[in-house]
Amino acid sequence: MNPTDTGLKAAVAGATGYVGGELLRLLSDHPRIADVRGFSTTAAGRPWSEIHPNFLNRPDQPVFDAFDAGRVGEWADIVFLALPHGESQLIIEAIEEGSPELVVDTAADFRLNDLDLAEGAYGEHQKPELLGSFANGLADIEADALAGATRIAIPGCFATATMLSLWPLASVLSAESHPVCWAATGSSGSGANAKTTTHHPFRAHNFYGYSLGGHRHEAELEERLSEWCGPSAPSCSLLTHSAPMIRGIHATLRVRLADPVDEPMELLYAAYSDRPFVHALDQPPRLASVVGTNHAHIHAVARDDGHEVLVLTVIDNLIKGAAGQAVQAMNLSFGFTETAGLEQMGIAPC
């Protein structure tokens, strides 16, 4: 890839979903992207603004293109797949026949390298030979390792928040650390298609746990912890909750340590001092501070004389947990400025 190239063309497949809409928004303002097209099987010919009303504010009114995998791959330099799980694996070969320079998948199809883990979490995989061929898109940790990647799989939103919490502690974790992450998310995490549990009268003033017997994002945590900690890797329990809000994830990680850590904030500073989107704060983070942005705020505190550590992390599930991280990974792959197209500060109040 030539990082001096300009005028790149970006395609978003699955552009009518929430993640697809955020990709359209971010890519439309990206300084290195000259043309963006949104592809859809259900909304071809309709204006973007009919699905994503924020695009009413654009002077032009782009329309969705009919989705055809081969056509998408031939037209685009970069293809973002914002499809429901299971669909990327069915079309990846047709997409790549067109030889795009980069494919970024925001679904779970290629997040895992191990077939048993992948099928245990998501069922039968149609392209098992491709597992392991996608770079891990955990951009704030992988960073320069993404340079030159031609396939990138973006981690899940809960997995992203939890791994940002775990990474600074990787050197002090053991098999007996038993990390548990209690995390709450907004209704946009359930996708754009209406469900009983996203119906406003049900969700607006409700709070409840789900997938408490084992969330599928735990497979990602298992694989990453094994890479980071080797044979002494602990398993991490992910306790997910639905909160009465639209966007965001608030994650509270608890770990037990055999050797105490008196100042866990020092571990956070060391891990993220040179990372533009992860900010270690001296107080517990507030979710509203990151909504609408690609930023993550993180804080740690020691308990029980340093034998217990709590790490609190907040992110926007649609941006840092999906579309923004995908654009950040693209920037790293092409050698662009890492923050390009992602400088939004968010809004307050929100």
N, C-alpha and C positions, 0 to 999 in steps of 0.2 A: 504494500500500500504506500502511496505517496502522500505524506501529510501536507504537501504544498498544493494538492489539488483543490480546486474550488468548484462551486456549482454542482455539488453532489445531489443526487435524486434519492429521496427516501420514500418508501412505501410502507403503509400501515395496513396490515391484514387484520380484520376484526375491528375495524375503525369505529363501529357504532357503540362499542362497549365503553365502560368508564375508563379503563386503562387506554384503550384506543383513542378516546377523546383527548386524554391528557397528552398522549404522544403527538397527536395532531397539533395541539396547542404549543407544546414545547418545541417541536421541530419547525413549526411555522416561523418562529422567532430566532431560530438558530443561525448564527452568522456564517456557518459553513454549508448550510443546506439551501440549495437554490430552488428546489421544487419538492413539494410534498403531495402525495396522493393518498386518499383513504379508500380502501377497497372493502366491499361488503357484498354478501350474498342476498341481503334482504332490503337494502336501501339504495341500490344503484339508481343514479339519476336524480336522487333527492339531495337538496342542499345539506351541507354539514349542520347548518343551524337548526334544521328540523329535529335533529337528534341531540345536538350539543348547542343549546341556545346562546352560550357565550360567543359563538361565532357570528351572531347577528351584529356584533360590534365591528366586524371586518368590512372594509369598503367593498371588497369583492365577495362573492358568495360561491365558493367552490362546492362541487357536488361529489357525491360518492361514485367511484368507479365500480363496475361489476367485477366481482372477484373471479379471477382465473389464475391458478397457481403459476402456470407457465408464463403467462403474460406479465405477472407481477415480477417474477425473477428476471425476465428479459429487460423490463423497463428500468428497474431500480438498481442503484449502486448499493443501497442498504435496505434490507427488508426487516421490518419489525413485525413479529407474529404476536398479536394480542388476542389469541383465540382461546376458547375453552379447552381444558385439559383433554388430551387425546387426539386433537385435530392436527397439531403440528407434525406429529409423527407420520400422519397419512399423506401430507403434502410436501414434506421437506425435500424429497427427491425432485419433484416437479419444480419447486422453487429454485433449487440449485442448478437445474439444467440450464437456466438462464445466466448462470455465472455472476450473481451479485458478489460484490467484494466482501460483504458482511451480512450475516443473518443473526438477529437477536430475538430469542424466544422468551416471552414473559410468562409462559405457562409452565407446568411442571414436567412436560414431556422429557426434557433432557437435563434436568437439574441434578439427577443422581447418576453416579457411575456404576454402582452395583446393581445388577439385574434383580437379585432377590429383594433388596431394599425397595427398588422402584416398583416392582410388581406387588410387594407386600403393602405398599402405601397406596398404589393407584390402579392395581389390576394389570391384566396382561398387556405387555408392550409389543407394538407391531414392528418396531425397528430396534431390537435389542443390540444389533451390531453397531449402532450409532451412539450408544451410551458410552460416555467417556470422551467423546470427540468434541464436546462443547466445553469451552472454558467457563469456569465458575464466575458469574457476574457479580459477586459480592465486591463491588467496586472500591469501597473504602478500605478494604483489607487486601484485596488482590492487587489493586493499583497498577504499577508498572508491569506486572505479570500479564496484563491484558493487552499489552502492546502487540500489534500484528495479528491478534486473534481474528479468525474468519467466521467462527461460530461461538456464540455466547448464550448461556442460559442464565436468566435472572432468578435469584432465589425468591422464595415465597416471602410475603410481607411479614408474617409472624417470625419466620426463620431469620429474616434480615434483622429485625429488632433484637431478637434473642442472641444472634451471633455477634452483633455489635457489643452486646453486654458481656458475652463470654470471652471474646478475643483478648482483651487486656489481662484476663486472669489465667490464660492458657498455661503459663509457665508455673503456676502455683496449684493447679488442679490435680487431683488424684482420683483413682477409682472410687474412693470413699467420699468424694466431695458432694455427691448427690445433688447437683444443681436442679432447681425447680424454678421455672419462669411462669409467673402469673401475669397474663396479658389480656387486655380488653381492646376491642376494635369497634369501629363505626359500621353503619349499615352498608356503606359503599363497598365494603369488603365482600359482600355477598353477590356482587355483580349487578348489571343493569336490568336484567329480567326480573320482574316482580315475583316474590315468593311470599308465602304466608308469614314467614318470620321477618320479612322486610316491609310488610304493609304498615303504613304510618301509624294507624291506631294501635297496632301491636307493639311496634318498636319504639315509638317516640318517648315513652316514659318507663321503659322496661330495662331490666338488667338481668342477664342469666348466663350460665355456663353451658358449654357444648363441647362435644368430642373429648370429654374428660377421661374416657377410657384409653385414649391415645390419639393425639392429633397427627395427621399425616405429615406435617412439617417436622415432626420429630425425626423422621428418616434423614432429612438434611442435617439436622443437628448431630445425629449419630455419625454421619459420614465426615463432617467437618471436624468434630472433636477427635475422631480417630486420626485424622491427618495432623492435627495440631499437637495432640498429646501422646500418640502412639499407644503402646500396650496399657498405659495407665489411664487411658481415656475414661471418664465417667459417662454415664447416660444422663440425659437431661429430660425431665418431664416438663411438658408444655401444657399449661392449664389455661384454656382460652375462654373468653367471655365476650358476649355481645353487649355493647353499651349504648345508651340513648343519645347517640351523636351520629353524624354522617361520615366524617373522615377522621383518620388518625389511629394510632396504636400507642397505648401506654403499657410498657412491660416492666415488671419488677422481678429481677432475678435474685435468688437466694442460694448461696453456696456455703458448704462447711469446709474448713481448711484445717489440716493436721498441724501445719506450721502457720502461726498467726501472721496476719498482715495488718499492721497498725494504721497505715496510711494508704488505703486502696486508691485514693485519688491520684497518687503518684503513678500507679500502673496505668490509669486512664490517660494521664498527661503523656506518658512515654509512648503509649500505643497510637495516639491520635494527634500528636503535636504538629505533624506536617500534613495533616489531612484537611482539605478545605471545607468539608461538609459535616464533620463530626466535632462537636464542641463539648468539652468536659467543663461542666459548671460546678461552682462551689455551693450550689443549693439544688434541691430536687427540681427536675425540669417540669415545665408546664406544657401540656400538649398544644394549647393554642399558639404557642410561640413558633411551632414548626408547620402548622397546617398551611397547605398551599405552597410548600417549599420542598427542596431536596435536602434539607438539613436534618441532622439528628442531634438531639441534646441528651447528655448522659451525665450521671452523677453516681458516686459510690460512697458508702458509709460502712464502717466496721462496727460489729457488735461482739459481745462475749469475748472481750479482750483480743479481738482480731481473729478469732476462730470462725466467725460468721461474717460474711460480706454480703451486702445488698447492693445491687446495681440497678438503677432506674434509667430507662431509655424511652424517648418519645420520638415518633416519626409520623409522617403522613403516609398512610398505607398505599395510596394511589401514586404518589410521586417517589419518595425514597423507597417505598416498598414495591415499586413496579416501574412506571414510566420514566421517572427521573433517574432512577438507577440505571435503566436501560440506555438513556441518553448519555449519562456519565460513562458507562462502559464503552459506548461507541466512541466518545471523545478519547478515552484511553487507548482504544484499539487503533485509532487513526493517528494518534499523536497530536490531537488538537489540545488547546487549553482545556484542562479538565472541567472547569466551571462554565465553559461555553454553553449558552442557551439555558443556564440553570441559575441565573443570578437573582431570581425572584426572592423578595424578602417576606412574602406573605402579607396577610392583612390582620388588623386588630381594631376593634374586637371582631371575633369571628364566631 
